Structure formats: structure tokens, C-alpha cells
Amino acid sequence: MANTQKKSEMPNAHLHQLFVDELRDVLGAERQLLKGLKKLSTAAKSDRLRKAFQEHHGQTEQHIERLKDVFASIGLSARGKTCKAMEGLLNEADEIVEDFQDSPEVLDAALIAAAQKVEHYEIASYGCLATYAELMDHKEAKKLLGETLAEEKSTDELLTKIAMAEANVS
């Protein structure tokens, strides 16, 4: 199995350190997002949007567990790092809540925009990770990362549906 091969025998071994670094980054991002989703959920005016944020919080907990499995599948312990991109996206979401808290007709649309920026970051991260895993023949990692990628895309689609049905219309 490729996951137990020496790094030098692994296909596309030059990607290994990048793969591990990106795994640590996205693990940190998911942990940061747990706190952010609680804030978004509390700020949301729409019950449907609040529920979507709460459900994604549960999914995010699963994503963290899945990432731990990805690390284990390549023989490493799960260790995250502070994700500066997620930090910035969540700071921006906090600003949106502050800027639009007195405009309930706009707040949910702004929250969805902030959340979709997060989702797009995650989609890009998991897409790259799944590609790296495939190129290095990390089959289990590829499968697990693909599951999370699909869930992130589904969340993005749900946010668009909520925006178009409720938040972006009068």
C-alpha cells in the first residue's frame, strides 16, 4: 500500500510536504470555523439560515474527525496550525455582523456572503488536497477528502438556495 511506502518510493513524493502542510492548515481552519459558525448562527435572523449554520457546525465536527483519519492513513498524528485565511474570513464575518446588525433585511444576505467565502476557501483547499492524495496514491486519504469536498459543495449550494429564496429578495 502506498501509504506505508517510504516517501522516496511514493508517486509524486515532491508533493508530500505541501500535502501535510495543507492538511495542517485545513485542520486549523475547521477548528477555527467551529467558533465562527456559532457566531453566524446566533446572528442569523432566518430560522432556515440558523438551522443551516447549526447543521454545518455538526458537519465541521465530522470534518475534523475525518481529517484525523486522513493523518492516520498516511502515518502521521493530526496536528493543525493557525489558518490565517480562515482567521481573516471569520474576522470579516464578525465585521459584517457588527455593520449590519441594525439592518435585519440585509443581515442574512451578508451572513450568507461571508459563509460562502468560507465555503469557497474550503472547497479550494479540499479540492487541492484530494488531488494531491490521488497523485501520491493515498487512496484512503483521497476517499475521505472527497467526502468532505462533496459536503462543502453541498453546503455552498444550500446557502445559495437560502439566499435566493429568502435573504436576497424582498
N, C-alpha and C positions, 0 to 999 in steps of 0.2 A: 504494500500500500504506500502511496506517495507520501502520506503524512508522517510515516516513520523513516523515510529515506533521509540520508544525510542531505544537508542543504545543498551541497555541491552537485548531488545527483538529481535534485528536483528540477523538473522542467521550469524554465524561466526563473531560476533562482535569484536573478538580479532584482526581482520584484519583492523578495521576501521581506526585507527591512521596511520597505514602503507599505506593504500589506499590514505588517504588525503595527507600524506607527498609525496607520489609518484606523485599524481596529481599536487601538487605544483611544484615539480621538473620538470615534463614534460612540464608544462605551462611555466616555466622559460626557459627550453630548446628550446621550439618552438619560444619564443620571441628572444632568442639569435640567433637562426638559421635564422631568417629573415635577419639580418645583414650579416651573413655568406653567404647566398645564393646570395646576391647582389655581394659580392666579387668573388664568384665562377663564377657567370655569366659573370662578367667583364673579368675575366681571361681566360675563355674558348676560344679556337681557333675555334672549330667546331660550326657552326650555330645550328646544331641539339642539341648539348650539351647545348649551351647557352639557347636555347628555353626551354629545359627540366628543367634547373635551374630556369628560369623565371616562368614557369608553376608551379613548386614546391613551389616557393615563394607565388604564389596565393593560392595554397593548404594549405600552412602553415598558412596563414592568416585565412583560414577557420577552420583549426585545432584549432587555438586559440579560435575562436568563439565557436566551438563545446565543447572545454574544459570548457569554461564559462558556457555552458548549462549543462555539467556534474556536475559542482559545484552546480549550481542552483537545479539540480534534487535531490541532497542529502541535500539541505537546507543550503548550505554554500556560502559565497561570494568567487569569484575567486581571489586567491592570489598566485602568483608564488614566487619562490625563485631561487637564482642563482644555475644553474646546473653545477657543477664542471666537470662532464663528458663531457657535450657539450662544455664547455669552453675549455677543453683540446683538443677535436676533432677539434674545429674551429681553435685553435692555430696551431695545426698540419697542417691543410689545408692552413693556411697562410704561414707556412714554406715551404710547397710544392710549392706554387705559387712562392715564392722567389727563391727556389732552382732550379726550372725547367722553369722559365720564358724565359730563353735563349735557351730552347730546345723544340720548338713547337711540334715536333713529339712525345714527351714524356709527355708534359704538360697535355693534355686532359686525357690520361690514368691515370696520377697521380691524377688529379682532380676527376675522377670517383672513384678511390680507396678511396680517402678522403670522398667523398659524400656517398659511400656505407657503410663506417664505421659509419657515422651519421645515415643512414637509418637502419642499423642493431641495433644500440642503440635504436632508436625509435621503431622498431619492437618489441624488447625485452620489452621495457617499456610499450607499449600499450598492448602487449600480457598479461603481468602480471596484468595490471590494469583491462583489460576485464575479466580476471579470477577472480580477487578479487570482481569485481562488481557482477559477476554471483553468486559467493559463498555467498555474502551478500544480494542477491536478489534485487539488484539495477537494475531493468530491463531497465529503460531509459538510465542510465549510460552505461550499458553493450552494448546496441544498438549503442550509439554514439561512444563509444570507439572502437567497432568492425568496424564501418565505417572508422574511421581514420586508424586503423590497416590495413585494406584492401588497403587503398590508399598508405600507406607507403610501403607495399609489392609490389604494382604495380609500384611505383617509383623505387624501387630496381631492379625490372625486366627490366624496361625501361633502366636504367643505364647499366645493363649487355648487353642488345641488342646494345646500342650505342658503348659500349666498344668492343664488338665482331665484329661489322660492320665497325667501324671507328678507334677507338683510339688504340686498341691493335694489329692492323695489319698494314703492310706497303703497 
